[in-house]
Amino acid sequence: MTRALHAVLVVEDEPQLRALLRTTLEAAGYRVIEAETARRAVVEARTHKPDLALVDLGLPDADGIDVIRAVREFSSLPVIVLSARAQEHEKVAALDAGADDYVTKPFGVGELLARVRGALRRGAQVADADGSVVVIGDWALDLARRTTRNPATGATLHLTPIEFRIVTVLAQHAGRVVTHRQLLRDVWGPEAVERPEYLRNFIKQLRNKLERDPARPRHLVTEIGVGYRLEVAGDDSPA
């Protein structure tokens, strides 16, 4: 039985770079779908349902961030930004909009392919969690659909794609410690394993959103000097 090729949507308006990306990806065994405008990108994402998207931010009809936001309304596919914009606030804006990774132009082919493999791996982890709902305090998190809801009140809560990825990795090891390095590698990729400040900030945000008492977390538990543990069956009732 022939193995289906992963489909990659390439959203890039520069013809030479688009051709290079196509050649590189096809040589690595991927099927490529191309779009040169933001509008076309959203149409192709809906029509072909690719496994991953590479999105340039400087498109002729809209910003690539608009593409990411539009795609996130109907898909959780991994999105890697390819951009010459190197400022931190640009990267943060793209990640907050729903991008999974950010590669600055110019980039090496080897690095890009490694990022693609990593993003597809992490996307498969989320897909494996299909139907899995994790309850943290008052909130039920549907890891596959990336929705957060309070079953008692019907209220919803916004979590960023990065926050969902952190919870997904912790949920796969529920009740067990996940080290800082493992979380950094699985969420951001191997190049981030020496950046523990990434984790501290996002764990703090998650506790503020999900824990009844963020100062005394019962679900997102710190193992000092080692990592974090997710306790999904903890009792939030008063002692």
C-alpha positions in Angstrom: 0.0 0.0 0.0 1.4 3.4 -1.1 1.9 5.8 1.8 0.0 9.1 1.2 2.3 12.2 0.8 2.0 15.0 3.3 0.6 18.0 1.5 2.2 21.4 2.1 0.6 24.7 1.2 3.2 27.3 0.1 1.9 30.8 0.4 4.6 33.0 -1.3 4.2 35.8 -3.9 7.8 35.8 -5.1 7.9 33.3 -8.0 11.6 32.3 -7.7 11.3 31.6 -4.0 8.0 29.7 -4.5 9.7 27.6 -7.2 12.6 26.9 -4.9 10.3 25.8 -2.1 8.4 23.6 -4.4 11.5 21.9 -5.7 12.9 21.5 -2.2 9.7 20.1 -0.7 9.0 17.7 -3.6 12.5 16.4 -3.5 11.9 15.7 0.2 8.8 13.7 -0.6 6.0 16.3 0.0 3.1 17.2 -2.2 3.0 21.0 -2.8 0.1 23.3 -3.2 0.9 26.9 -4.2 -0.8 30.2 -3.5 0.6 33.7 -4.4 -2.0 35.8 -2.6 -3.8 35.8 0.8 -7.2 35.2 -0.8 -5.9 32.3 -2.8 -4.2 30.8 0.3 -7.4 30.6 2.3 -9.3 29.0 -0.7 -6.5 26.4 -1.1 -6.5 25.7 2.6 -10.2 25.1 2.6 -10.2 23.1 -0.6 -7.2 20.9 -0.3 -6.9 20.6 3.5 -3.1 20.5 3.5 -1.1 18.9 6.4 1.0 22.1 6.8 1.3 25.6 5.5 4.3 27.8 4.9 3.1 31.4 4.9 5.0 34.6 3.8 3.9 37.7 5.7 4.4 40.2 2.9 1.6 39.2 0.4 0.3 41.6 -2.2 -3.3 41.7 -1.1 -3.1 41.3 2.7 -0.7 40.5 5.5 0.2 36.9 6.1 -1.1 37.3 9.6 -4.6 37.8 8.1 -4.1 34.4 6.4 -3.2 32.7 9.6 -6.2 34.2 11.4 -8.6 33.2 8.6 -7.2 29.6 8.5 -7.5 29.3 12.2 -11.2 29.8 12.0 -11.6 26.4 10.3 -8.3 24.4 10.7 -5.7 23.6 13.3 -3.1 22.6 10.7 0.5 23.5 11.6 1.6 26.9 10.2 5.2 28.0 9.7 5.8 31.7 8.9 8.6 32.5 6.4 9.4 36.2 6.6 12.2 38.7 6.3 10.7 40.5 9.3 13.1 39.8 12.1 11.8 42.0 14.9 10.6 40.2 18.0 7.2 42.0 18.0 6.6 40.7 14.5 7.3 37.2 15.6 5.1 37.5 18.7 2.2 38.9 16.6 2.4 36.0 14.1 2.6 33.4 16.9 -0.3 35.0 18.8 -2.3 35.0 15.6 -1.9 31.2 15.4 1.4 30.4 13.8 3.3 27.4 15.1 6.8 28.4 14.1 8.7 31.4 12.6 11.6 31.1 10.2 13.5 34.3 9.2 14.6 34.8 5.6 17.1 34.0 4.3 17.0 30.5 5.7 18.9 27.2 5.0 17.1 24.4 3.3 18.2 21.9 5.9 16.8 24.1 8.7 13.5 24.6 6.9 13.0 20.9 6.3 13.8 20.2 10.0 11.1 22.8 11.0 8.6 21.2 8.6 9.3 17.7 10.0 9.0 19.0 13.6 5.7 20.8 12.9 4.2 17.8 11.2 5.3 15.6 14.2 3.6 18.0 16.7 0.5 18.2 14.5 0.3 14.4 14.6 0.5 14.5 18.4 -2.5 16.8 18.4 -4.4 14.6 15.9 -3.7 11.6 18.1 -5.5 13.4 20.9 -8.7 13.6 18.8 -11.7 13.3 21.0 -9.6 13.8 24.1 -11.0 16.3 26.6 -8.9 17.4 29.5 -10.6 19.0 32.5 -8.6 21.6 34.4 -10.5 23.3 37.2 -13.7 24.7 35.7 -12.6 24.3 32.1 -12.9 21.4 29.6 -10.2 21.6 26.9 -10.9 19.8 23.6 -7.3 19.3 22.5 -8.2 18.3 18.9 -10.6 21.2 18.2 -8.6 23.6 20.4 -11.6 24.9 22.3 -12.0 25.7 26.0 -15.4 25.7 27.6 -16.9 25.8 31.1 -19.5 22.9 31.0 -21.4 24.4 33.9 -21.9 27.9 32.5 -21.2 27.5 28.7 -18.6 30.2 28.9 -15.6 29.9 26.5 -12.0 30.9 27.0 -9.4 31.8 24.4 -6.1 29.9 24.6 -3.3 30.5 22.0 -2.0 27.7 19.8 1.2 27.6 21.9 -0.8 27.3 25.1 -2.8 24.4 23.6 0.4 22.7 22.5 1.8 22.9 26.1 -1.4 21.4 27.5 -1.4 18.7 24.9 2.2 17.6 25.6 1.5 17.6 29.4 -1.8 15.7 28.9 0.1 12.9 27.0 2.1 12.4 30.2 -0.7 13.2 32.7 0.4 12.6 36.2 4.0 12.3 35.3 6.7 15.0 35.2 7.6 16.4 31.8 11.1 18.0 31.9 11.7 21.6 30.8 13.8 20.3 27.9 11.2 17.9 26.7 8.5 20.5 26.8 10.6 23.1 25.0 11.6 20.5 22.3 8.1 19.2 21.7 6.4 22.7 21.7 9.0 25.0 20.1 11.5 22.6 18.5 15.1 21.4 19.4 16.5 24.9 18.9 14.6 26.1 22.0 15.8 23.6 24.6 18.0 26.2 26.3 15.3 28.9 26.5 13.3 28.0 29.8 11.9 31.6 30.0 9.6 30.6 27.1 8.0 28.0 29.4 7.8 30.2 32.6 5.8 32.9 30.8 3.3 30.5 29.1 2.8 28.4 32.3 2.1 31.6 34.2 -0.5 32.6 31.5 -2.1 29.2 31.6 -2.4 29.2 35.4 -4.0 32.7 35.3 -6.5 31.4 32.8 -7.3 27.9 34.1 -6.5 27.6 37.8 -9.0 28.8 40.4 -6.1 30.0 42.5 -3.1 30.7 40.2 -0.9 31.3 43.2 -1.6 27.8 44.4 -2.0 25.7 41.3 -3.6 22.3 41.7 -3.3 21.1 38.0 -0.3 22.8 36.4 2.2 21.7 39.0 5.9 22.8 39.1 8.5 20.2 39.9 11.3 22.5 41.0 14.4 22.3 38.9 12.9 19.5 36.7 9.8 20.5 34.8 6.0 20.5 35.1 3.2 17.9 35.8 -0.4 18.0 34.8 -2.9 16.7 37.4 -6.2 16.4 35.6 -8.1 14.6 38.4 -7.2 17.1 41.2 -9.9 18.1 43.6 -10.6 21.9 43.5 -13.1 21.8 46.3 -12.2 23.7 49.5 -10.2 21.8 52.0 
